[in-house]
Amino acid sequence: MSSIPDVNVLLVDDLPENLLALEALIRQPGRRIFTARSGDQALSLMLEHAFALAILDVQMPAMNGFELAELMRGTERTRTIPIVFVSAAGREQNYAFRGYESGAVDFLYKPLDPHTVRSKVAVFVDLFRQRLELQATRDELQRAVTMRDDFMSMVSHELRNPLNSVYLQAQLRRKMLTGPEPSRTDAMLRLVDRDERQIRNMIRLLDDMLDVSRLRTGRLAMVPAPYDLAELSRRVVEAINDLAATAGCSVLIQAPQALPIEGDEFRIEQVITNLLTNALRYGQGKPVAVTVSRNGQQASVSVRDQGMGIAQADQDRIFEQFERAEGSQQVPGLGLGLFIARQIVQAHSGRLEVRSQPGAGAEFVLHLPLPSAT
């Protein structure tokens, strides 16, 4: 939850010495004290700032405290500000009634008792701060509800498409198997290939959701062991070639013969696969370049596409949960992949960065420490 800002208190009195004395009594860290020497000046301040409390002197020329209170109650922005009157007229009952009818919540009588003044002001400041905290909590809950609804909508959409495809393919196979002409083996194999791709997409979607849950609870397991980052990268590129062919583009890799490293090979494979999948999705059918290299005590894997690019304002946000770059809403995905990838990389004491400009493609670079620097 965001931090609560300082609370504003307004003091209104035509005598500067009274304002000075009262301000000295109630000033504390976390409070901003505003002063006004007339009703008009006070109204101007109240239209500019939100106040937890207004302390009004009753006996003021031009516009007394009662008149100012009545004007406050007639304005939407100021009608909810609690009013405490300060009076030197004693405790006559009729006088107090007029104050309460004007909207006062309390009275202070001169000479002022410092303890009483501080106590009353503290009550209203605390109430105002609690209202702010409650509003902040309500806003957070509303944001969580909105995220939940958006998430459920995205999941439904992302699962419906491959499920519909698998269902239609199953109907087609039934027709081919029960029709008057015998089914062709090559046609059936193509259908099976499509089914497998759709099923893999659904499994990957479910795995992403499970990984987010594990990350939140600290249960995303890492099993470090030696492996070859160059060989792993070549294997991922080879595995994704079918998807690249479907997208109508090629994936080119440049890597050394070997690049020994330590870490969770399965999780790093997950990161590189995610980066490549995104490059194919957003690459607009143009070639994707993968570069594996070593720089001192650091290993790097770069995945560069030639697609739509990412605006500077989006380059931090896309690594958050359910966040995606502007203009990418038509591309399938939940906005979880980069969030999961960065968490995995950080768990390996590495970093994941993006270099991009709109219209100039995007390059995601995975940096991992080599064993001697871990």
C-alpha positions in Angstrom: 0.0 0.0 0.0 1.2 3.5 -0.8 2.4 5.7 2.1 -0.1 8.2 3.5 0.8 11.8 2.8 0.9 14.6 5.4 -2.4 15.6 6.8 -3.5 19.2 6.3 -5.0 21.4 9.1 -6.4 24.9 8.5 -6.3 27.7 11.1 -8.5 30.8 10.5 -8.1 34.0 12.6 -7.8 37.6 11.7 -5.0 38.2 14.4 -1.6 36.9 13.3 -0.5 36.4 16.9 -3.4 34.0 17.5 -2.5 32.0 14.4 1.2 31.9 15.5 0.3 30.6 19.0 -2.2 28.0 17.8 0.2 26.7 15.1 2.9 26.3 17.7 0.6 24.2 19.8 -0.5 21.7 17.1 2.5 21.5 14.7 3.9 17.9 14.5 5.6 15.7 11.9 3.1 14.4 9.4 1.0 17.6 9.5 0.9 20.6 7.2 -0.5 23.7 8.8 -2.2 26.3 6.6 -3.3 29.7 8.0 -5.8 32.3 6.7 -6.6 35.7 8.1 -10.1 36.0 6.5 -13.0 33.9 5.4 -12.3 34.5 1.7 -8.7 33.4 2.1 -9.8 30.3 3.9 -12.3 29.3 1.2 -9.6 29.7 -1.4 -7.3 27.4 0.5 -10.1 24.8 1.0 -10.8 24.7 -2.7 -7.1 23.9 -3.4 -6.4 21.4 -0.6 -8.1 18.6 1.4 -8.2 19.4 5.1 -8.6 17.0 8.0 -9.8 19.9 10.2 -10.6 23.6 10.1 -10.2 25.6 13.3 -12.2 28.9 12.9 -12.1 31.9 15.2 -15.7 33.1 15.7 -15.1 36.9 16.1 -13.6 38.0 12.7 -14.5 41.1 10.8 -16.1 41.1 7.3 -17.0 37.3 7.6 -17.2 35.8 11.1 -16.7 32.1 11.8 -20.4 31.2 11.7 -20.8 32.7 8.3 -17.7 31.0 7.0 -19.0 27.7 8.3 -22.4 28.1 6.5 -20.6 28.8 3.3 -18.5 25.7 3.8 -21.5 23.6 4.3 -23.0 24.9 1.0 -20.0 23.8 -1.1 -19.5 20.2 -2.2 -15.7 20.2 -1.7 -15.8 21.8 1.8 -18.9 20.5 3.4 -17.3 17.4 4.9 -14.4 19.3 6.6 -14.8 19.1 10.4 -15.1 22.5 12.0 -13.9 23.5 15.5 -14.8 27.0 16.6 -12.5 29.1 18.9 -14.4 31.7 21.0 -13.6 34.1 23.8 -17.4 34.6 24.5 -17.6 32.1 27.3 -19.8 29.0 27.4 -23.3 30.5 26.9 -25.6 27.8 25.7 -27.3 29.8 22.9 -23.9 30.8 21.5 -22.9 27.1 21.3 -26.1 26.1 19.7 -25.6 28.6 16.9 -22.1 27.1 16.3 -23.4 23.6 16.1 -26.2 24.6 13.8 -23.5 26.1 11.5 -21.9 22.7 11.3 -19.3 22.7 14.1 -18.2 19.5 15.7 -16.6 21.1 18.7 -15.8 24.3 20.5 -12.5 25.6 22.1 -12.8 28.5 24.6 -10.1 31.1 25.3 -7.8 31.0 27.1 -6.9 27.8 25.3 -5.8 24.8 27.2 -2.8 23.3 25.3 -3.5 19.7 26.3 -7.2 20.0 25.2 -6.2 21.6 21.9 -3.6 19.0 21.1 -6.0 16.1 22.0 -8.9 17.4 19.9 -6.7 18.0 16.9 -5.1 14.6 17.2 -8.5 12.9 17.1 -9.5 14.6 13.9 -6.1 14.1 12.3 -6.2 10.4 13.1 -9.7 10.0 11.8 -8.7 11.6 8.5 -5.6 9.5 8.2 -7.7 6.4 8.8 -10.1 7.4 6.1 -7.1 7.8 3.7 -5.8 4.4 4.6 -9.3 2.9 4.2 -9.6 4.5 0.7 -6.1 3.3 -0.2 -7.1 -0.2 0.9 -10.3 0.0 -1.1 -8.4 1.1 -4.2 -6.0 -1.8 -3.8 -8.9 -4.2 -3.4 -10.6 -2.8 -6.5 -7.4 -3.1 -8.5 -7.0 -6.7 -7.3 -10.6 -7.4 -8.4 -10.0 -5.8 -11.8 -6.8 -7.8 -12.2 -8.7 -11.0 -11.3 -11.5 -10.3 -13.8 -9.0 -9.4 -16.5 -7.0 -12.5 -15.7 -10.0 -14.8 -15.9 -11.0 -13.1 -19.2 -7.6 -13.6 -20.7 -7.3 -17.2 -19.5 -10.8 -18.0 -20.9 -9.8 -16.4 -24.2 -6.4 -18.1 -24.4 -7.8 -21.6 -23.6 -10.9 -21.3 -25.8 -8.9 -20.8 -29.0 -6.8 -24.0 -28.8 -9.6 -26.0 -27.3 -11.9 -25.0 -30.2 -9.2 -25.9 -32.7 -8.6 -29.3 -31.1 -12.4 -29.9 -31.1 -12.7 -29.0 -34.8 -9.7 -31.2 -35.6 -11.3 -34.1 -33.8 -14.5 -33.7 -35.8 -12.5 -33.6 -39.0 -10.7 -36.8 -38.1 -14.0 -38.5 -37.3 -15.3 -37.5 -40.7 -12.1 -38.8 -42.4 -12.3 -42.1 -40.6 -16.0 -42.7 -41.1 -16.3 -41.3 -44.6 -16.7 -43.3 -47.8 -13.1 -42.7 -48.8 -10.2 -44.2 -46.7 -8.3 -41.7 -44.6 -4.8 -40.6 -45.8 -2.0 -41.2 -43.4 -0.1 -38.0 -44.2 -3.2 -35.9 -43.7 -3.9 -37.6 -40.4 -0.3 -36.9 -39.3 -0.7 -33.2 -40.1 -3.8 -33.0 -38.0 -2.0 -34.8 -35.1 0.8 -32.3 -35.4 -1.6 -29.4 -35.1 -3.3 -31.0 -32.1 0.1 -31.5 -30.4 1.0 -27.8 -30.9 -2.3 -26.7 -29.5 -2.0 -29.0 -26.5 1.5 -27.8 -25.8 0.2 -24.2 -25.9 -2.4 -25.0 -23.3 0.1 -26.9 -21.1 2.5 -23.9 -21.3 -0.3 -21.6 -20.3 -1.2 -23.7 -17.3 2.5 -24.0 -16.4 2.9 -20.3 -16.4 -0.1 -19.9 -14.0 1.4 -22.5 -11.7 4.8 -20.9 -11.7 3.3 -17.5 -10.7 1.6 -19.3 -7.8 4.9 -21.0 -6.8 6.8 -17.7 -7.0 4.3 -16.0 -4.7 4.7 -18.7 -2.1 8.4 -19.1 -2.5 8.0 -22.7 -3.8 9.5 -22.4 -7.3 12.3 -25.0 -7.0 15.8 -24.5 -8.4 18.1 -27.4 -8.8 21.6 -26.1 -9.8 24.0 -28.3 -11.6 26.7 -27.9 -14.3 25.4 -27.7 -17.9 26.4 -26.3 -21.3 24.6 -23.0 -22.1 25.6 -23.0 -25.8 24.3 -26.6 -26.2 21.1 -25.7 -24.4 20.5 -22.7 -26.6 21.0 -24.7 -29.8 18.6 -27.3 -28.4 15.9 -24.7 -27.7 16.3 -23.2 -31.2 16.0 -26.6 -32.8 12.9 -27.4 -30.7 11.2 -24.1 -31.7 11.8 -24.4 -35.4 8.3 -25.8 -36.0 6.8 -22.8 -34.3 9.1 -20.5 -36.3 8.0 -22.2 -39.6 4.3 -21.7 -38.6 5.1 -18.0 -38.0 6.8 -17.8 -41.4 10.2 -16.8 -40.1 13.6 -18.3 -39.4 15.7 -18.5 -36.2 19.5 -18.1 -36.6 21.9 -18.9 -33.8 25.5 -17.9 -33.2 27.1 -19.7 -30.3 30.5 -21.0 -29.3 31.2 -24.7 -29.4 30.7 -24.9 -25.6 30.0 -22.5 -22.7 30.0 -24.4 -19.4 27.9 -22.9 -16.6 26.1 -23.8 -13.5 22.4 -23.4 -12.6 19.0 -25.0 -13.1 19.1 -26.1 -16.7 15.4 -26.7 -16.9 14.5 -23.2 -15.7 17.1 -21.4 -17.9 15.7 -23.4 -20.8 12.3 -22.1 -19.8 13.6 -18.5 -20.0 15.2 -18.9 -23.4 12.1 -20.6 -24.7 10.0 -17.7 -23.5 12.2 -15.1 -25.1 12.2 -17.0 -28.4 8.4 -17.5 -28.3 7.9 -13.8 -27.7 10.3 -12.9 -30.5 8.2 -15.1 -32.9 5.0 -13.6 -31.7 6.0 -10.0 -32.0 8.6 -10.4 -34.8 6.2 -9.8 -37.7 7.5 -12.8 -39.6 11.1 -11.5 -39.8 14.2 -13.5 -38.9 15.1 -13.9 -35.2 18.8 -13.9 -34.2 20.1 -15.7 -31.1 23.6 -15.0 -29.9 25.4 -16.8 -27.1 28.6 -15.2 -25.9 31.0 -14.9 -23.0 32.2 -11.5 -21.6 34.7 -11.9 -18.8 33.0 -13.8 -15.9 29.6 -13.5 -17.5 27.6 -15.5 -20.0 25.0 -13.9 -22.2 22.1 -15.1 -24.4 20.7 -12.4 -26.7 17.4 -12.9 -28.6 16.7 -10.2 -31.1 13.6 -9.7 -33.4 12.8 -7.2 -36.0 9.2 -6.6 -35.0 7.1 -3.8 -33.6 9.5 -2.8 -30.8 8.8 -1.6 -27.3 8.4 2.0 -26.2 10.7 3.2 -23.4 7.8 3.9 -21.1 6.8 0.2 -21.3 10.2 -1.4 -20.9 10.0 -1.8 -17.1 6.3 -2.5 -17.0 6.3 -5.5 -19.3 8.3 -7.5 -16.6 5.3 -7.2 -14.2 2.5 -9.7 -13.9 -0.2 -9.4 -16.6 1.5 -6.5 -18.2 2.1 -6.2 -21.9 3.4 -3.5 -24.2 1.1 -1.0 -25.8 -0.2 -2.3 -29.1 0.3 -6.0 -28.3 -3.2 -6.8 -27.2 -3.9 -8.7 -30.4 -1.0 -11.1 -29.8 -1.9 -14.2 -27.7 -0.6 -14.4 -24.1 -1.4 -13.6 -20.5 1.5 -11.2 -19.8 3.2 -13.7 -17.4 6.1 -15.0 -19.3 8.6 -12.1 -18.8 7.6 -11.8 -15.2 8.4 -15.5 -14.6 11.6 -15.2 -16.7 13.0 -12.3 -14.7 12.2 -14.0 -11.4 14.1 -17.1 -12.5 17.1 -15.1 -13.8 17.3 -13.1 -10.5 17.2 -16.4 -8.6 20.4 -17.3 -10.6 22.0 -14.0 -9.5 21.7 -12.8 -13.1 19.7 -10.1 -14.9 17.3 -9.9 -17.9 17.2 -6.6 -19.8 15.5 -5.3 -22.9 16.9 -2.9 -25.6 14.3 -1.6 -28.0 12.7 1.3 -29.8 9.3 1.4 -31.4 9.4 0.1 -35.0 13.0 -1.1 -34.6 12.5 -4.5 -33.0 13.5 -5.7 -29.6 16.5 -7.4 -28.1 16.2 -9.3 -24.8 19.5 -10.2 -23.2 20.0 -12.8 -20.5 23.1 -12.3 -18.3 24.3 -15.1 -16.1 27.4 -15.3 -13.9 29.9 -18.0 -14.7 30.8 -20.5 -12.0 33.9 -18.8 -10.7 32.0 -15.5 -10.2 28.9 -17.0 -8.6 
